Each structure stands twice: as C-alpha cells, then as structure tokens.
C-alpha cells in the first residue's frame, strides 16, 4: 500500500520542527490525506543528503509513495541538491510535495516543467559559483599565492565518494541506476561507475542487510 511520509529538518537543536509539522498537517487536512510516519532530524541543510535520514528515505520509498515537506529548502540549502533529489524521486515514481510553495512533483508534464526550472536555476547557480571561484583564484595567483593541492594530498581520485560505500550499496540494492547515483552524490556518471567497479561494491552487496527507518511496508 502506498505510504505518505512527512519529513522535517531543523539545523540546530535550538530550533523546533513543530512549525513544519503544523504546515504539513494543515495541508493534509485540506486535502483529506494523512501521513503514515513523521521523520524528523536535526542536521545542517548543507550536509550531503546521503549522510542524512533523507538519504535513507531515498533508498526506502517506492513507486506510489509520497514525501511531504513544509518547503523545498527542508531538502537542502543547495539548489542543485534540491533539484537532484527531487528528480531522483520523480524517476523512482515517488511524489514530492512542498507545502508552502504548493509544488507537487510527480511523473507528469507539469512537474517536469517545474523540475526543469529548478535544474536551470541550479545550473545558473553553479555557473555563478564557478565564475566567482575563477575570479578569486585569478586574484590570488596575481598576488603570488601558490595554488593547488600538495602532492599526495589525495590518494584516490574519487575522494568525493570516500566513506559513502554503505549509502551507495543501499541504493544499488534498491536497483538505483548509476546515472541517478551520480546525481545524488554530485559526481559524473563515469566517476560513479568507476568507483563502484574499483571498490567492488556490487560484490560486497551479498549478505548486507540495510536497517530501515520506515519499518515494514504494509500491503
């Protein structure tokens, strides 16, 4: 049976998720829905999605399920990550609802148009960051600052994925494609493919039993 999961995130233990819960419950009352579980966590929105409870939801929610948040920024503080996460859920057949913005992301043309707009905005954001970075590096270089990492500072070219083996294997076990994995972890498809092969992650899946935060899905 399809599930409705409410998700709330606060950045510090001094903040309260009750306001988010109130917004979600008000929406559910208005639409005659009810959530099966309320998942809450205290974590910075800048931490990688794969390191949060939201990352676990990405592995556990299935086609037909619905994820509800009070607003899109609860997913992440980075626009590119918001887009990648929403697109990932759409590809899996999971509907994402952002209550305050009145966005419903599902596998339909309207959702894809909105998701495209998010993606375009994320691309513009990346371009602006890239341009600012280049300008800052050029300025430092002109000031005589030595740029670049010390030789041997990274022993593996896939350093962005180090420590993420468990999360990657959980997604692989759910038959998540390499392209979707690459979007989730913000790397290129070839990088993700090579990392999986080099670290024999598919071979390591045998005997691995992931711990669910949602429990058993009722039928």
C-alpha positions, 0 to 999 in steps of 0.5 A: 500500500502506498505510504505518505511520509512527512519529513522535517529538518531543523539545523540546530537543536535550538530550533523546533520542527513543530512549525513544519509539522503544523504546515504539513498537517494543515495541508493534509487536512485540506486535502483529506490525506494523512501521513503514515510516519513523521521523520524528523532530524536535526542536521545542517541543510548543507550536509550531503543528503546521503549522510542524512535520514533523507538519504535513507528515505531515498533508498526506502520509498517506492513507486506510489509513495509520497514525501511531504515537506513544509518547503523545498529548502527542508531538502537542502540549502543547495539548489542543485541538491534540491533539484537532484533529489527531487528528480531522483524521486520523480524517476523512482515514481515517488511524489514530492510535495512542498507545502508552502510553495504548493509544488507537487512533483510527480511523473507528469508534464507539469512537474517536469516543467517545474523540475526543469526550472529548478535544474536551470536555476541550479545550473545558473547557480553553479555557473555563478559559483564557478565564475566567482571561484575563477575570479578569486583564484585569478586574484590570488595567483596575481598576488603570488599565492601558490595554488593547488593541492600538495602532492599526495594530498589525495590518494584516490581520485574519487575522494568525493565518494570516500566513506559513502560505500554503505549509502551507495550499496543501499541504493544499488540494492534498491536497483538505483541506476548509476546515472541517478547515483551520480546525481545524488552524490554530485559526481559524473556518471563515469566517476560513479561507475568507476568507483563502484567497479574499483571498490567492488561494491556490487560484490560486497552487496551479498549478505548486507542487510540495510536497517530501515527507518520506515519499518515494514511496508504494509500491503 
